[in-house]
Amino acid sequence: MNEQFLKRMQGYLQEEYEEYLKTLDEDAYRGLRVNTAKLSVDQFHDLKVCACQPSSICPESFYIPKDIKGLGNHPAHLAGLFYMQEPSAASAVEVLDVQRDDWVLDMCAAPGGKSTQIAAKLQDRGFLVSNEIESRRAQILLSNMERLGFSRCMITNTHPQQIAKEMSGWFDRVLVDAPCSGEGMFKKHSKAMDDWSEEHVLACAQRQLHILDSAYAALKEDGTLVYSTCTYSMEENEQVVYAFMEQHPDMELVDCGVAFGRSGLPYLDLDTEKLRRIFPMDQGEGHFVAKFKKHGVQAESRKREEKPAVVPVFVTQFIKQSLQEQPAFLYENSGRIYAMQQPFLKLKDIRILRQGCQIGEVVKNRLEPHQHFYVSNAYGAGMKQCYEMDDAQCLSFLQGQQLPIAGYKGYTQMLWKGYALGFAKGDGMVLKNKYPKGLRIH
């Protein structure tokens, strides 16, 4: 165990240090957050997925027992009804206070816990841009956003500075859940404590300030910025907040407006009562949150350019055959077809992994549909042809097996207890499985 790290924690916690040491020998908190874009909290409890206890941090978040295993393969998880998330990780989005029509940027979004939480709060209104600079992690973000059914959003894989350049002044709210030294995650990754160093902490703090500069540029006048980390170090928390405000005097530190956690640690003349810290003694693994309001005049706000909607006729015919109500806008990119309820945005040098719902891909003058189309919150409920599976059929479907069910021809949405898991293709005698191979359980 890193003695230098522990000495710093003793300085932070004083008389609570011994209590903190005890938590290091305890199991990490485990939890889940209900995806209210698909069902209510009461409806989730009715499914009896597992016993769970409510969290004071977020109304949709719950602690789950330490002995519960295998929830990742539960049909409710694969149907996107909940997200595995330790409750303190939900704190930053609660502070962000998202409103239905907001344009929101999640600057460092992978693996997607906070983006899926934001998207649920938008209630299929407004718009969300979820960005991740690392390509591998961006794919995980995309997968989680798809599984939970979100499509009124854009998933990007680019540098924060490019976001600031092309999306200057676009956003009502920006979240920076910054890459950090991860001191609050040491129980999950014990080797990280042994590898900890003050040099790494200071390097993280510098990177965090650069990311915040980009977030500032993307934020509208009178917009809200929330900065969060899962670390304890003052250099990455209070000191970053202080330095950011020194660099941007028009940013006001405002009260987080929540009851959970505790105030920040004293630092110079910073009003740390407005900050929130969560230690393991506060029923969470560790989080820091600060909230700002932007008062300065936006120097430059780039126009939101829109992409034209042009798709082959057979695509529109397929969608009409599949859906009761048609998407407002369609777009094709490299043979992939996307749908959204608002115009598609045109960006120059930002890598877009997905914008809207991926309907499918054009293959030899026909449309091969995509998983996202059938599980999307925007379109999944409007499918004309669907099949309700019992538990045994559901298990077979998730394992990739075809189902001996007659009477269905063409693409069919597959449901479990009314919730979409994917799709199959019927030939009148069987339903041939189209559940993605990478998602199948064994």
N, C-alpha and C positions, 0 to 999 in steps of 0.2 A: 504494500500500500504506500502511495506517495506521501512522504512525510511533509514535504513542502506544501502540498495541496491542503493537507489536514491542518497545518499550522495557520494557513490563511482562513480556513473555515472556522477555526477557533476564534480568530480575531473578529470575524463577521458575527458569530452567534453568541459569543461570550458565555453566559450562564446556560444557554440552550445547547451548547456544544456536545455535552455528554448524551443528551437526548438524540441529537443528530447521529452520533456514533452508533447508537443502538439501532437506528433505522438501516444502517449499512448491512446489518446481519439479517434483516428481514427481506422477504420477497418484495419485488417491485409491485406497485399497484398495477392492476390490469383493469381494462374497461372497454366499453363499447359506446357508440353514439348512434341513436336511432336516426335513420334517414327519413325525415318528415316530408320529403318530397314524394315518397311512395306510400307512407302510412303514418298514422298517429302513434304516439307513445302507448296509448291504451290498446290499439290494435296490435302493436308489437308484443305487449305483455300477453295478449290473448293467444299468441302463437306458442307461448311457453318454450321459447328457445333455451333459456337457462334462468336460474335464479339470479337476480341482480339487485343491487342496492343503489338508490338515487345519489347523485352527486350534487353538492351545493354550488358547483362551478357553472354548470350548464343544465337546463331542464331536460335536455335530450340525452344527457350522459349518465352512465351507470357503471358502478364497480361490479366486476364479475369475480366469482370465487376462484381461488388459486388452483383448485383441483379440476376446474373445467378445462377440458382439452378438445381439440378438433373442431372448434367453431368455424374455422376457415373453410371447412368442407360442408358446413350446414347449408341446406337449400336456401334458408333465409339470408345467409351471407352472400351466397353466389347470386341471389336475386337482387342484391344491392339494398336490402332492407336495413342493414346497419353497417357501420364502419368500426373496425377494431381500433380503439384510441383510448389511451390513458386519460382520465378526465381533466387533469391540469392542462393538457395540450389543447383543450377546447377554450381555454381562458381568453386567448388573444382575440378570437372572432367574437366572443361575447362583448369584449370591450370595443371592438370595431363598430358595433351597433348598426349593422347593415339594414338599409331600408329597401323596399321592394323595387323601386325604379332606379336605384343607384347603378352607376358604372363603377365596377370594382376591379382593382388590380391586386393579385396575389403574386408578389415579385419573386419569391423563392418557394415555389409551391409543392415540390415533390416531398413525400410520396402522394399527397393529395388530401390529407385529413382536414386541413383548414379550408382548402378550396371546395371540398364537398360540403363542408359546413356552411360556407358562404353561399354556395349555389342553392342550398335548401332554403336559406333565409330570403333569397331573392324571389322565391315562389314563381319561377318561370317568367320573371319580368327583368327589366334592367339588362345588364350584360356583365360577364365576368371574363377577365383575361388571366389565365393561370400560366405563369412562366417558370421554367426551370432551365438553368444554364447547362447542366450536365445531361448529355444525351441519354445515357442509360436510365437515369432517374426520371427524365422527362417521359420515357415510355411507360414507366410504372405509374406516373401521374395520369397519363392518358388512359391506362387500363382501369384505374380506380374511378376516374370520372365517368368512363363508359359503363362500368359495372353498376354504379349508382344511378345511371340513367340521365346524366346531365348533357344538354346539347345547346342551351342558350349561352354559349361560351366559346372561347378560343384558347387552345392549348399551344403555347409557343416554347421554343427552345433557342434562347438567344441571350446575349449579354445584357445586363440591366442598363448599360449606357445606350444601347440601341433602342430599348424600350423608351428611355427618356427622350431620345432624338425623334422617333417617329410617332410617339404617343404623348407628346408634350401637352400638358394641361387637359387631358381627357377624363380624368377619374375623380369621382366624388369621394371615394375611399381607397386607400392603398394600405395593404398589409405587407410588412417586411418581417417575416419570421426568419431571422437571419441565420446563416451558417455560423456555428459557434464552437467553442471548445467542448460543449456537451457534458458539462459537469453533472447536470441533472440526470444523465443517462448512464452513469457509471455502474449502477446495479445491473443494468441490462448488458453492459459491455465492460466487464471488469478489467480487461486489458487496457482499456482507454485510460483508466486511472493511473496505471503503471507508466503509460506513455505520456502522461500529462506533463506540460512544462509551461513556465511563465512566458517563454518566447512564443509558444503557440497561442497563448491567450492574447498577447499583444498583437500578433499578426492577425488574429481574428478580428480584433477591435478596429484595426485599420481597414480591413475589408468591409466590415459592417458600415463604417462611415462612408465609404465609396458607394455602397449599395443605397444608403439613405439619401445621398446626393441625387441619384437617379430617381428614386421614389419621389423626392421633392419636386423634380422637374415634371414628373407625370401627373402630379396632383393639381386639381383645379384650385382657384382662389376660393377660400372658405371651405376647402376640402379637409377631410380627416385622415391622418396618418397614424397607424399603430405599428410600433416596433416591439418585437418580442424575441426572446432567446430561451433555450432550455439549459442555461448555465447559471452559475452563482457568482462569477467573478465581477467585481466592481468595474474593472477595465472595460468589460463588454456590455455592461448594463448602465449604471449611473454615469460613469465617465463618458460613455458614448453619447448618452442623452445630452449631457452638458456640452460636449464638444460640438454636437450637431446644432444645438441652439445658438452657440457662439458663431457658427458659420452661417446660420440662417436666422437672423433676429426676428423675422416675420413669423416664425413658427412658435406658437404658444403651447406650452405644456399644460394640458387640461386634466382634470380629475378622471380617472378611469371609470368612475360611476358604478362600481361593483362592490359587493360586501365580502367576497372571498379573499383569502390570502392576507397579506400584511403590507405595510408601507415599505418603501425602499430604504436602503442603508444611507446614513448621513454622508453627504459629499458637498463640500464648499457651501454655496448659498442655494443649492438646488432644492426645490420644494418636493422632497421625497414622499410627502404624504399623498401626493397625486399618483405615485407609482404603485405597482402591485408586484409583490414577490410571493412565490409559493415554494415552500420547503417541504420535505417529506413529513414534517410534523404538522403540516397544513392539509394533509390528505391528498397529496400529489407528489409526483417524483421531482418536480422542480421546473419553475417557469418564472420569467420576468416579463412585465408588460408596461409600456409607456404609450401615452396617447397625446397627439398633437393636433392643433388646428392651424391652418395656413391663412394668414391675413394679408400677405403681400399681393400686389397686383401681378397677375400672370404675364410674364414678359412675352411669351409666344405660345399660342395654342394652335397646333396643327389641325387642319381640316380632316374630318373623318371621311376618307374617300370610299366609295362603294363599288363593288364588283358587279358587272352585268350578269344577269341570270340567263344562261343559254345551256339547254340540255337537249339530248335527242328525244324525238317524239315517243319512242318505245319506253323511255324512262317515265315520262308523265303518264303513259298508259298503265305501266306497272303500278305506279303509286295510286292511281285512281282505282285500280282493281283491288289494292291492298287496304287502303285507308277509307274511313268514312268521311273524314274532312281532310282537305288538301293543305300541304304546307304553303305558307305565304311566299317563300323564296326558295329557289333551287340554284345550285351551282355545280359546275363540273371542273375538276382539276386533275389532269393526267389520268383521265378515265374514271376517277372516283367521283361519285355523286353525293352531294350534301344538301340538307334541307335545314331551314331555319325560319323562325317567325319574324325576322327582321332582316334588312339588307346585309349582304356579306361585305366585310371590310377589306379594302385593298391596302396592303403594306408592301414596302419596297424591299427592304433588306432584313426582314425578320423571318426566321424559319417558323412557319405555321405547321404544326403537326395535325391539327384538326380545327375546323371552324364549323359549328353547327353539328347536326346529326349526320353520320355517314350512312346513307341509304344503301349503298352498294357500289359495285364496280362494273364498268362496261367490259364485257368479254364477248367478242365475236357478235356484235350487234344484238346483244341481249344484256339484261342486267342481272348480275349475280349479287343477291342481297347480302347485307352485312349484319352481324350480331347487334350492333348499336341500334339499328332501325327497330328491332323487335323489343328491346329492353328500355328504349328511351322514354323518359317521363312525358315528353312532348307528344309522341306519336304512338307509343306502345298501347295506350288504352283505347285507341281508335282502330285497331286491327279488325278487319271483317271476318277473318277465319282464325280460330284459335281452338286449342284442345286443353282441357283441364286434366292434369295427371294426378293419379293417386300416389301415395308415398313410394310404392314399389316401382311404378313406372318412372317416377321422378329420379330414383336412384339409377335405373337403367339408362335414362336419358343423360344424366350427368356423367355416366361412365362411357358415353359415346355409342351406345347400342341403338339399333333401330327398333322401333316399337311395332308389334303386330296389330295395328289398329286400322281397320278398313273404313272406307267412306270419305276419306279426305284426299283431295287432289290439289296439287300446287303447294305453295309455301304456307306454312301453318305456324302460328305463334304457340309456343308451349308454356303452359301455366302450371304453377304449383300454389294451391290455395288462393288463386286469383292473381298471383304475381308472376310476371314474365321471367323466364330463365333463358330463352333463346328461341330457336325455330327449327323446324323440320320440313321435309318436302314429301308430300303424299303422292302415291301413284294409284290410290284407290284401294290398295291392299295393305300397305305398310306405310309408316312414317319414317322416312330415312333421315337419320340424325345429322343435323348441321351445327351442333354445339361445337365451338372452336376446340381443336385438339389441345391447345395449350392450357385450356381451362378444365379439361376433364379430370375427374377424380379416379383413384385406383383402389 
